[in-house]
Amino acid sequence: MWCLSGLSVALALALALVPGPAGALKGGECEVCVTFLGKFYQQLQDDNVKFTSGDIEKAIIRSCRDAKGKENRFCYYIGATSDAATKIINEVSKPLSFHVPVEKICEKLKKKDSQICELKYDKQLDLTTVDLKKLKVKDLKKILEEWGESCKGCAEKSDFIRKITELMPKYAPAAARARTDL
């Protein structure tokens, strides 16, 4: 039979109740959340927005209208898009109004919805060195999508490659120059 003194029971309870680093974000975790909210917070400061919860909430919704890709998905998760099913935007706007660091806000959001911290940015392709012929059509479409372009009437992989090389001087001039130097 185990015999515990009152002191050891109190110590065990105290250790169990002390919050540890378990909730802290690890390196690279919540990448989209931290990056998006960091840029957003900086924009608020640059625009001299009043740091009230209501003003911040309106600014998030405006900012999310222009968000694309993973950032748009983040906006959906916090309820800042028109088609969002949940609305936890106040979990962002209220702490931001008190200048809480974005990492702490993302930690709290992770507890509410773990999907938020699972969002990761897609790896950027180096168009100066990548062989377009070796990419999948999905990746070629993604390049055009990032540029805000589409390839109407493209049926073959070669059509997508032709469109990308056509638009490269406009969207990636350094990569276009590097490719002509080869």
C-alpha positions as CSV (number, residue, x, y, z in Angstrom):
1,M,0.0,0.0,0.0
2,W,1.3,3.4,-0.9
3,C,1.6,6.0,1.9
4,L,1.8,9.6,0.7
5,S,2.3,12.5,3.0
6,G,0.3,15.7,2.8
7,L,3.3,17.5,1.4
8,S,3.9,15.1,-1.5
9,V,0.2,15.2,-2.4
10,A,0.2,19.0,-2.4
11,L,3.4,19.0,-4.5
12,A,1.9,16.6,-7.1
13,L,-1.3,18.7,-7.4
14,A,0.8,21.9,-7.8
15,L,2.9,20.4,-10.6
16,A,-0.3,19.1,-12.3
17,L,-1.9,22.6,-12.2
18,V,1.2,24.6,-13.4
19,P,0.9,25.3,-17.1
20,G,4.0,24.0,-18.9
21,P,5.4,24.6,-22.3
22,A,3.0,22.0,-23.7
23,G,0.8,24.7,-25.3
24,A,3.7,26.6,-26.8
25,L,4.2,26.5,-30.5
26,K,7.1,24.6,-31.9
27,G,9.2,25.9,-34.7
28,G,7.2,26.1,-38.0
29,E,3.9,25.2,-36.3
30,C,0.9,27.4,-37.2
31,E,2.9,28.9,-40.0
32,V,0.0,30.4,-41.9
33,C,-1.7,31.8,-38.7
34,V,1.5,33.4,-37.4
35,T,2.5,34.9,-40.8
36,F,-1.0,36.1,-41.7
37,L,-1.7,37.7,-38.3
38,G,1.8,39.1,-38.1
39,K,1.4,40.9,-41.5
40,F,-2.1,41.9,-40.5
41,Y,-1.0,43.4,-37.1
42,Q,1.8,45.3,-38.9
43,Q,-0.8,46.7,-41.4
44,L,-3.0,47.8,-38.6
45,Q,-0.1,49.8,-37.0
46,D,0.9,51.3,-40.4
47,D,-2.7,52.4,-41.1
48,N,-3.0,53.9,-37.6
49,V,-6.2,51.8,-36.9
50,K,-7.8,52.2,-33.5
51,F,-7.1,49.1,-31.6
52,T,-10.7,48.3,-30.7
53,S,-12.1,44.8,-31.1
54,G,-14.8,46.0,-33.5
55,D,-12.4,48.0,-35.8
56,I,-10.0,45.1,-35.9
57,E,-12.8,42.6,-36.7
58,K,-13.9,44.8,-39.7
59,A,-10.3,45.1,-40.8
60,I,-9.8,41.3,-40.7
61,I,-12.9,40.7,-42.8
62,R,-11.7,43.3,-45.3
63,S,-8.2,41.7,-45.4
64,C,-9.7,38.2,-45.8
65,R,-11.6,39.3,-48.9
66,D,-8.3,39.5,-50.8
67,A,-6.7,36.5,-49.2
68,K,-5.9,33.5,-51.4
69,G,-4.8,30.0,-50.9
70,K,-3.9,28.9,-47.4
71,E,-4.5,32.4,-46.0
72,N,-8.1,32.2,-47.3
73,R,-8.5,28.8,-45.7
74,F,-7.2,30.4,-42.4
75,C,-9.8,33.2,-42.8
76,Y,-12.5,30.5,-43.3
77,Y,-11.5,28.7,-40.1
78,I,-11.7,31.8,-38.0
79,G,-15.0,32.9,-39.6
80,A,-13.8,35.9,-41.5
81,T,-15.2,34.8,-44.9
82,S,-18.8,35.0,-46.0
83,D,-19.1,31.2,-46.4
84,A,-17.6,30.2,-43.0
85,A,-19.6,27.8,-40.8
86,T,-18.1,29.0,-37.5
87,K,-17.3,32.4,-36.1
88,I,-14.4,32.6,-33.8
89,I,-13.1,35.9,-35.2
90,N,-13.4,37.5,-31.8
91,E,-10.7,35.1,-30.6
92,V,-8.4,37.1,-32.9
93,S,-9.8,40.6,-32.7
94,K,-10.0,40.9,-28.9
95,P,-6.5,39.8,-28.1
96,L,-5.1,41.9,-31.0
97,S,-6.9,44.9,-29.4
98,F,-4.7,44.3,-26.3
99,H,-1.6,43.8,-28.5
100,V,-1.2,40.2,-27.5
101,P,1.6,38.6,-29.6
102,V,0.3,36.7,-32.6
103,E,2.1,33.5,-31.5
104,K,0.0,33.5,-28.3
105,I,-3.2,34.1,-30.3
106,C,-2.4,31.2,-32.6
107,E,-1.7,28.9,-29.6
108,K,-5.3,29.7,-28.3
109,L,-6.7,29.2,-31.8
110,K,-5.0,25.8,-32.0
111,K,-6.9,24.8,-28.8
112,K,-10.2,25.8,-30.4
113,D,-9.5,24.3,-33.8
114,S,-6.4,22.2,-34.5
115,Q,-6.9,22.5,-38.3
116,I,-5.7,26.1,-38.0
117,C,-2.2,25.1,-37.1
118,E,-2.1,22.3,-39.7
119,L,-2.1,24.9,-42.5
120,K,1.2,25.2,-44.2
121,Y,2.3,27.3,-47.2
122,D,3.1,25.4,-50.4
123,K,6.8,25.3,-51.2
124,Q,7.8,27.9,-53.7
125,L,9.3,26.6,-56.9
126,D,12.5,28.2,-58.2
127,L,11.5,29.0,-61.7
128,T,15.1,29.9,-62.7
129,T,16.2,26.2,-62.3
130,V,13.1,24.0,-62.4
131,D,12.5,21.9,-65.4
132,L,8.8,22.7,-66.3
133,K,8.6,19.4,-68.3
134,K,9.2,17.4,-65.2
135,L,6.4,19.1,-63.2
136,K,2.9,17.7,-62.9
137,V,0.0,19.6,-64.6
138,K,-1.3,20.4,-61.1
139,D,1.9,22.2,-60.3
140,L,1.8,24.1,-63.6
141,K,-1.8,25.2,-62.9
142,K,-0.7,26.3,-59.4
143,I,2.0,28.6,-60.9
144,L,-0.6,30.2,-63.2
145,E,-3.1,30.5,-60.3
146,E,-0.5,32.3,-58.1
147,W,0.0,34.7,-61.0
148,G,-3.7,35.3,-61.2
149,E,-3.8,33.8,-64.7
150,S,-5.6,30.8,-66.3
151,C,-5.0,28.8,-69.4
152,K,-8.2,28.7,-71.3
153,G,-8.2,25.9,-73.9
154,C,-5.2,24.2,-72.5
155,A,-5.6,20.5,-73.0
156,E,-2.0,19.2,-73.0
157,K,0.9,19.7,-70.6
158,S,2.8,21.4,-73.3
159,D,0.0,24.1,-73.5
160,F,0.5,24.9,-69.9
161,I,4.3,25.1,-70.3
162,R,3.9,27.4,-73.3
163,K,1.6,29.7,-71.3
164,I,4.0,29.8,-68.4
165,T,7.0,30.6,-70.5
166,E,4.9,33.2,-72.3
167,L,3.9,35.0,-69.1
168,M,7.3,34.5,-67.2
169,P,8.8,37.8,-68.3
170,K,5.8,39.6,-66.8
171,Y,5.5,37.7,-63.5
172,A,9.1,36.3,-63.0
173,P,11.4,38.5,-65.0
174,A,14.6,37.2,-63.2
175,A,13.6,33.6,-64.0
176,A,12.8,34.5,-67.6
177,R,16.3,36.2,-68.0
178,A,18.0,33.2,-66.4
179,R,16.3,30.8,-68.7
180,T,17.3,32.7,-71.9
181,D,20.9,32.8,-70.6
182,L,21.0,28.9,-70.5
